[in-house]
Amino acid sequence: MMRTACFVVLASLLLATVAGAATYTETIYIDSVNNATGDDWVALRGVPFNPDPAAVFGGLGRIDNNLSKFDPVGGNGILYMSGIEEFNLLLGEGYFIQASPSGGGTYTISYTGVADGVPDGEGNMTDMWISLPGLAEGLPGYPGGQHWIGHPFNHAVAWTDVEVTDGTQTISVVDACDPAGAYKWIEPFWTYRENSEQNAYAVDPDGITGDPNLLPGKMYQVFTHKANIALIIPA
């Protein structure tokens, strides 16, 4: 079964030895305006050596039922519950995390992982592939589906450098998102959140609206019209 995940499966010890280590931090926000629970969309900036959610998000306090990801094949969200279901954190996935106001205005998570870009033995960064499988049983005329993807680097990447492949041809993400173009593989508007503002925004890879780059630490909600495609994000 394909899941929205980066095609990087490496042992933590090997990664630590070959690629070197880095420490990553992310700020998790509450809804400070209303002194209410914060709804944050986040992505990992590196491959964590310990993929257990408690090791990465444990500083937020209770994360059971407050952390979730999305299964694009089944078309359903998956809640984290300690000891009940395997829920490893992966590069290329996006996560929804709720932060309680009882702990203050913000939280900082910190974890150690592989250096940015998963460098090879010569120190060269690795391009990342993120699968967009779509639903196991796509809707008529809509064979794709919803995906929560995470930007898999700790640096911005220009939309114009991102590509999409279906295994037989590779096109730019701009062409894949162009509603007037020949492909129409992906919905043109991708949603993300500015967690510090607790607001959602839309970005369009063809440059009509939003930031011209994929941004570090962001989770993007993406809808596809074609099954079994993959993003290629260059280092």
C-alpha positions, 0 to 999 in steps of 0.5 A: 500500500502506498502512503504519502511518504518520502521514499527514504527508508534508511536505518537511523544508525546508518543515517547518523554515520553517513549523513551526519546529524542535525538538530531541528526545532519547530514552534507550536502555537496556541490560539493566543487571541482566544486563549484556546487550543491551537490547531497547527499544521507541521512537517518535519524538516529532517528524518528523525533518528527516533520516529516515535511521536512521543520523542518529537512532540512529547514536550507538548504534554498530552499528544494522544488524540491531539496528533493526526496524519492522513491516509490518502489510500483509505481517505481517512485521518489517523489519530495518534494513540500511544501503544495502540497503533504504529504511528512513526513520523516520516519525512514528506508527511504532514501532521495536524497537532493541537496545543493546549493553552494550559502550557502557555502561549507557545511550545518548542519541539526539538529533535535530532535527525539526519542533516538537511537534504539527507546527504549522500556519502559525498555530502550531496543533498538528495532529491525527495520523492513524495507519493500521491497515491489517491484513494484505493477506490477513486470517485468516478471522474476523480481518481485521485484524492486528498493528501497531507504532504510535508515539505521535506527540507529545512530550506525553501524550494521554488515551485518552478523547480518541483516536478510531478511524475506518473512513472511514464512522463515527468512534468513541472508542478506548474503544468500539473496544476494548470486548470487550463493546461493539458494535464490537470493532475493536481488541484491548483490551490494548496492549503497551508497554515501560518500557525503563528496566526492560526490562519489558513492560506492557499498557495498556487504553484503556477504563481497566481497567488501565495509564496513562490516557494515551498516553505520549511516546516509546512504541511500542505493539503493537496488534492489530486485528479490522477492516481499514483503520481509523485512529487519530485522536490529537488534539493 
